[in-house]
Amino acid sequence: MSTENEGTAVPPAPSAPPPPVDAPAPTAAAHQGNQGHHAPGSGPAPAPAEPQGAGTGTSIAGVSGTGGDTGHGHGAGPQAPQGGYAAPGTHNAAPSHPDQPHHPPHASSAPDASWPPPPPSSTPSYGAPYGGGGAGHGADGWGSSYQQPAPKKGGGRGRIVAAVLAAALVAGGLGGGLGYTLARENDSSGSTTVSASTSGGNVKRDPGTIAGVAAKALPSTVTIEAESSSGEGGTGTGFVFDTQGHIVTNNHVVADAVDGGKLSVTFPNGKKYEAEVVGNAQGYDVAVIKLANAPSDLKPLTLGNSDDVAVGDSTIAIGAPFGLSNTVTTGIISAKNRPVASSDGTGSQASYMSALQTDASINPGNSGGPLLDAQGNVIGINSAIQSTSNGGFGTGQSGSIGLGFAIPINQAKYVAQELIKTGKPVYAKIGASVSLEDTSGGAKITDQGAAGSEAVDPGGPADKAGLRPGDVITKLDDRVIDSGPTLIGEIWTHKPGDEVTITYERDGKERTTELTLGSRVGDN
């Protein structure tokens, strides 16, 4: 399974269509300039145009916010590169990474700053999808005003209707006054209406409720704005990791600001702080940033145990979908250990994870935000979404279809602690190059490594365990391995020095061997 990240700006949400208003009939010139529309007063209007069909392909998208880090999912998910890849930590080439920071769209595709467009001189086509009119309807959409046909000459019937309306209004006013008087006089004699003693902000919500969890977690969840030295960037989410001012998020949220860019962090109370990147791990898609002049009253979110999560457990996601900060959504854990290779389709380095899958609504801008359990403990970092290839709204952005993926917090916690200590990620490795082709039979050790190197590192963990080129790894401990990316994601859930059992096939026979994982420092 491969994924994409977002990367386009989002236009403001459309307002509801305005109520009909009386307007003079359009002139003949206006009619001629809007052919394809029904002219007011010339008979019944044609049926609205059918919306144009959207693409049906799917891709998985990382979930960062508006601007450079939004809108993953612009077509089918990228195909894994052909040939071999050195399994985590080898000296071979690193995998292509999908969750790279996203850049704003070209000026030609950006929405007009004058949105919404001025009302056209003819009736709008509500059948056309938002972001583009149907055939023959120009650019009319929700922003257009409705124009009624011009009134006919001769006011006899109009005066009668006006007189009837006036009488009705007088009667209505009289009836309303009498009703109010009677209700007031009878208020103390037998009314069964019950009023709440408390409402709104006075209501106390139990800690285990969604509202209680949100009230506790929101103050420690932040919106991150990243900007490169050239002015490009985007928006994502993060959460307070410790009282020293460290914030954990996705690598693809802050990647624009790694080399000479700018970072700013905004809390729900409106307070804004400058920040800097402490360390980032492209392969894990995890990054740590630190607040400048961090306040002394920071409250880190409590970290849970992602190994104890069960399918069906309740989940709560917090983030800034499409730039809408402090948004809370809910769902359940749909699956565990879901192999995900997240990519933006540009050939950038890929992220591999054995992810928690949730149906909580996650959208571009949720990247880096916390996935919480019912007690408010962080069990994952929202990182990617599966979406249709056409995001709709005329922008090509991806959106939630109920398939979101989060990096398990047990893995993210280890990565974050290493980044705080050294500024560099540490990856577990087996020391062998495996194929990244989409298969279902396992992870095959290639005949040759990257750039002509050996497929199995001499003296490395795989070599010591007796693995050879051509062997097909089918299990790591009790986890079924169906491809190279799945193997990489599973290896990276472990730490260097962990002992694992490898099940593999050679010459049609199944074998097992014990292997002690090695280590690799850095993304290169």
N, C-alpha and C positions, 0 to 999 in steps of 0.2 A: 504494500500500500504506500503510495507516495502522496506528498502534499504540496500545496502552494501557499505562499504568503500574500498579503494584501499589498496594494501599492497605488491606489488612486484616491483623489480627494472626493468628498461626497457633497452633492448639492443640498441646500436646505430642504427639509421635508415639505411637501406640498400642503397648502392649507385647503380646507374644504371649499368646494365651489361656492361662490357668492350667491345670495338669493336673487331671484329674477327682479329686474327693475324696469320701469317704463323707460323706453328710449325711442327717439325718432327713428323712422325707417331709414336704412342706409341709402345713400344716394346711388344713382345709377352707376356713377364712377366707382363707388366702393364695391358695388355688386360685381362689376366687371373685373375688379382686382382680386376678387375672392372666388373665382369660379371653382366649382367642386363643392361649395356650401349651398345650403338651402336658403333662398332669399326670404326674409321675413315677410309675411303677409301673402305669400304666393301659394299657399296650400300646405298640407302636412309635410313635416320635415322627414327626410330619409332616415332609415335606421342607422344607429351608430356603427362605425367601422369596427370590424373584429380586430382584437389586438394581434400583433404579429407574433408568430411562434418563437419561443425561446429555445436555445440549444438544450440538448438533453444529456450532454456529456457531463462527467463528474470529475472533480479534483479535490484534493485536500489542501486547505489553506491555513497558514498560520494566522493568528487573529490579533493583529495590531490595529492601531486606530487610524483616524482620518489623516490625510496627507500622505507622507511617504510611507507610512507603515500600515496602510489599510488596503483592503480590497484584494486579498489573495484569491486565486481561483479565476483564471481567465481562460478556461478551456480544460481539456483533458489533462490529468496529472502527468507530469514528466516521466518519460521512460528512464529506467535505470541505465547508466552508461554501460556499454558493452565492455567485455574484457574483465580483467581482474582488479580487485581492490584489496589492499593489505588490511586484513581484519584489524580492528582497533589497536592502534599503537604501534604498528610496524613501521619500518622506514619507507614503505611504499606510499604512493599518492593517497591523500585523504579523500573521503567520499565527497561527491558534490553536495553542497548544503543548500536546502531550500529556503529556510527561514531567514533570509537576508533582509536587511532593512529595505523598506519600500520607498520609492521616490514618487513625487507628485506627477500627475499626468502632464503630457505636453500641453502647451498653451492652446493648441488647436482643439483639444478634447475637454478642456476645463469648462465648467458651466459659466454662462454669461453672468458678469457681476451685477447686471441689472435685473436679475431674477426676482420676482416672477416677471415674465414678459408682459408688455402692455396689451390690453385686451384688443383682439382683432375686431374688424368691423362686421363680422358675421358670426353666426352661432358656433360654439366650440364643438368638437367631436369628442364626446366623452368615451367613445369606444376605443380611442387610441391610447396606448400605454403611456404612463408618465415618463417623460424624458424623450419622447418622440411621437409626433402625430401619425395617424394612420394615413394610408394613401389617399390623396385628394383632400386632405384636411390641413395641410400646412403644419405649423408647430403648435396649434391650439391644444390646450390641455387643461389641467386643473386651475392654472393661473388665469384662464380666460373668463371674462364676464359674459353672462347670458343676456341677450337682447330680445325683448318681446316684439311681436309684430306691431306695427303702428296702428293706433285706434282708427276705426272707420269713421267717416264723416256722418254727421247727424246725431244729435245728442238726446233724442227722446227717450230711448231705452236706457241710456246711461243715467239720465236724471232720475228715472224710476228706481233703478238699482241703488243709486246714491241715497234716495229717500228711504228705501227699505233698510239699508245699512245703518243710516242715522237712527231710525226707529229701534233697530236691534241693539245699537250701542247704548241708547238711552235706557232701554229695558234691562240690558245687561248691567248697567251701572246701578239702576234702582235695585235689581235683584241682589247684586253684590252687597250693597249697603244694608239691605234688610237682613241678608244672611249673616253679616258680621255682627249686627245688633243682636239678633236672636242668639248667636253663638256666645256672645259676651254675657247676655243675661242668663243663659243656661249653663255657663262654664262651671259654676259651683254646685250644680244639681245633677249628679249622676254621670259625668263624663268619665269614660274608660281609658282615655289617653294616658300613656305612661311616658315620662321623660327620663332620660339617663342622668344619673347624678354626676357622671364624668364622661368626657369625650375627648377625642383628638389626643393632644399631648399629655392630658392628665391620666390616660389609661396606662396601667403598668403591664408590661408584656413579660411573660415568663422567659427565662434564659433559653429554654429549649425550643421556643417558637422561632419561626423564620424571622419575624420582626425583631425578636430579641437577639438572635445571632447577627442580623444585619446591623442593629444599633451598636453592637460591641465591635464588629469588624470594620465597619465603614471608616471610623476615624483613623485607622491604621492602613487603609488602602489608598494609594495615591495615583494620580494621573501624571504620566511622564511625557514630556515633549523633547524630542531629540532633533538636533539640527546639525548638518554637516558644515564644513568650512565654506562650501559653495552655496549654502542657504537651503539645501534640500533636507527633508526630514519627515517626521510623522509623529503620531501619538500612540501611546500604549499605556499599560498599567503596571503597577508594582505594589509590594507590600513591605511594611516595616519588619526587618529581620532581627534587629537587636537595638539596644538603647544607645549604641554608639553612632547611630545614624545610617547604618547600612540598609539598603533597599534591594530586594531580590526581584528580578524580572527576567524576561527572555532576552537572549543575545540579539535577536533580530529587531527588538524594540530600540536598542541603543547603539546598534552597529554604525549608524551614520555619525555618531558623535565620538567614536573611538579615536580617530586621528584628527585632533584639532577642532572638533565640533563643540557644540554647546548642549548642555542638559539642564532642564528645569523640572522641578517636582512640585506639584500642587496638591495640597491636602483638601479634604472635603470642607474644612472651615474657611477655605479661601487663601490660607497662608501659602506662600510660594518660596521655594528655596532653589538656589543654584546647586548643581551636583557634578560629580566627576566619576568616570568609570574606574572602578577598582580592578576589575578583571572580567574577562568574558570567555566563554567556551562555545565555539561555533558548533562542534559536534553534539554537545549536550543541549544546545540552545538555552543556556543559562548565563546570566550576567549579574554582577553585583555592582551597584553604584553607591556613593556616599554623599550625604547632604553636607553642604558647606554651612558652618554655623548651626549645626543640628540643635533643635530645642531639647531641653532637659526632661521634658515630660513625654517622650516617645513611649508608646506601648506596643511592643512586638506582638504579632499574632502568634498564638499557640500552635506549634507544629504537631500534627498527629502522626499516626503510623500507617503509611499507605499499604503495608503488607497485610494489615488486618481488615482492610476494606473488603466488603462483600458485594457481589452483584445484587442490585436492588436497594442498596443503602441510599438515603437521601443526600442530595448535593445542593450546594448554594454557590453560585458564581458571582463575583463582583468585578466590575471593570468599566471601561469607557467605550462601549460599542458605538462605532461611527462618531466618536467624539463626545458622546453623551455620558459624561463622568458620573461616577457613583451609582451605576445601574446595577440592580440586584435581580438575578434570575434563579430559578430552581429546577431541579430534576432528580434523576437517580443515577447511580453507577450502572451503565448498560453492559459493560464488559471490562475485564482486566487483562493485562499482558497483551494488549493489542499492538502488533508490530506496525510502526508508522515511520516512514521516511519522509520528512517534511522538506518541501522544495518550492522555490518560487519560479521554477522553470527556466531560469536564466543561465544555468550551468554553474551556479555558485555552490559552495560547499554545503553538503546536506547534513541535516540533523537526524539522528536515529533514536527512537525511544520505544520502550515496551510500555505503552501508554495506558492510562485509565480512560475509558470511554464513557462519556456522559451525554444525556439528552438535554441538559440544561442549556438554555439559549445562549450561545457564544458567537460573537460576531467580530468583524475587524475592529480593533480597539480593546478587546478583552485580553490580548496577548500579555503575558506576564502577570496577570491578576490571579488571586487565590481561588482555588476550588476548595470549598469547605464542607465538612460533614455536618450532621445535624446538631452537634455540640459546638460548632464554630471553630473546630480545629482545621488547620490547613492540611489537606491530603494530596494536593497537586498544584501545579502551575499551568494554567490554561495556555495552550501553545498553538493548536491547529484545529481546523474544522474541515469536514468533508462538505463539499457544496457542488451545486450544479455549475456548469461552465459559464452560464450567463447569469450574472448577479442581479439583473433587472434594474429598474429605476434609471435606465439609460446610461449607466456608468460602467457596466461590466464588473462591478464589485460582487464578491461572494457574500453569502449570508447564511444564517443558521438554518439547517434542515434537520436539526436534532442529532447531529453526529459531531460531537466535540471531543478533543483529545487533550489530556493533561499529563505533564511529566510527573511521575510519582514523587512525593515530597521526600521520601527516604533517599532517593537518588539526588534530587536537587539540593537537599541539605548538605550532603557530602561534597558536592561540587562547589557550592557557595562557600563552605568553610575553607576549602583548598584555595579558592580565589582570594579570600580575605587574607589568608596566610602568606601566599606567594605571588598572587596576581596572575597565576597561570593554572590552566586545568591539567588534571592528571587522569589519564585514561588507562583502563585495564586492557590487556592485549593477549592474544594467543601466539602472535608471531607467524602468521600465515596469510597469504593472499587468497581471497575467495571471490568467486564470480558474483556479480550483482545482477545477473539476468533474472527475470521473473520466472521462477519455477515453483513446483510444489513438492519436489523430491528431496530437497535439502540444500545445504550450502557446500558447493563443490570447491575444493582447493584447486586453484588454477595451475596450469603447467608452467607458467612463468609469471613473475611478479611485475610490478610497474617499472617502466624504463629499463626493462631487460634484467631486473634483479631476480634473485631466486625466489620462488613462490613460498618456500618454507625457510625462515631465517635460521642459518646454521647456529646451533647452540641455543636457540630460542625455546620457549615453552612447547610449541607444537613439535619441534624437532625432538626434544627430550621425551615427549610422550609417544613418539613413534609415528606421527602423522606424515603422510607423503602427498605429493601432487597427485590429483585424481581421486583422492579420498572424498567421500560425500558425508558431511556431518549432518546427522538427522536429529540429534538431541543434545542439549546442554543441561545436565542434571535431569530433571523431569519435564523440561520445557521442549516441546516439539519444535524443531527447526525446519522450516520449509524453504528458506532462501538465504542468500548472503546478508541482505539487510536485516532479516530477523535475527540472525546470529549476532550481528554487530550490536543491535539493540539489547539483546540479552546479555552479552559480555559487558556492556557498559552499565548494567544494573549492579555489577560486582565491583569490588575494589582490587587493586593490585595485591597479589599475595594470596587471594582466595583460591581454594582448591575446588575444582569442578570435575564432574565426570562427563566425558565426551563419548557419545555413541556415534559410530560412523560405519559406512559401508565401503568395502574394498573387494573387488572381483566378485560382486554378488553376495558376499558374506557380511553379516553384521558383527561388529566388534566394539569393544569399549576400552577406554584408557583413562587414567587419571592425569589431570593437567593442573599445574600451578600457574595462575595468570601473572604475566609480567606487567610492566608499566611503560607508559609513554607520556612525556611532559610536553604540553603545548599542542596547538592545533596543526602545526606543520610537520 
